[in-house]
Amino acid sequence: MFGEDPYTVEKSRYECTDCLNRVTTDGTLGSCPDCGGRMRNVAVPRE
């Protein structure tokens, strides 16, 4: 479980689809800073 709500709109939270690295940023990320993989925004609820 998360330490804080991942769906808050004040911060953008991204997760790498390859290595599952999580990054919190004020901007947008296109690629993972660790492995270069694709990042997905986890601050957007998905069903």
Phi, psi and omega per residue, in radians:
M1 nan 2.726 -3.092
F2 -1.431 2.622 3.063
G3 -1.326 -0.461 3.076
E4 -2.454 2.837 -3.067
D5 -1.128 2.056 -3.134
P6 -1.309 -0.081 -3.075
Y7 -1.811 0.244 3.077
T8 -1.266 2.496 -3.054
V9 -1.546 -0.147 -3.118
E10 -1.205 -0.542 -3.110
K11 -2.198 2.614 3.064
S12 -1.701 2.186 3.119
R13 -2.003 2.246 -3.104
Y14 -2.137 2.581 3.079
E15 -2.235 2.356 3.115
C16 -1.291 2.339 3.137
T17 -1.340 -0.240 -3.140
D18 -1.685 -0.989 -3.044
C19 -1.818 -0.058 3.110
L20 1.145 0.331 3.041
N21 -1.130 2.406 3.115
R22 -1.960 2.399 -3.105
V23 -2.334 2.390 3.033
T24 -1.903 2.271 -3.082
T25 -2.575 2.843 3.051
D26 -1.532 -0.273 -3.105
G27 -1.923 -2.666 3.106
T28 -2.017 2.664 3.107
L29 -2.136 2.353 3.091
G30 -1.745 -0.560 -3.134
S31 -2.425 2.696 -3.098
C32 -1.180 2.307 3.099
P33 -1.210 -0.320 -3.133
D34 -1.561 -0.857 -3.028
C35 -2.089 -0.161 -3.136
G36 1.482 0.080 -3.139
G37 -1.281 3.016 -3.126
R38 -1.282 2.349 3.115
M39 -1.738 2.490 3.045
R40 -2.112 2.528 -3.107
N41 -1.400 1.990 3.130
V42 -1.582 -0.005 3.064
A43 -1.427 -0.070 3.105
V44 -1.774 2.047 -3.123
P45 -1.086 2.427 3.104
R46 -2.214 2.586 3.112
E47 -1.880 nan nan
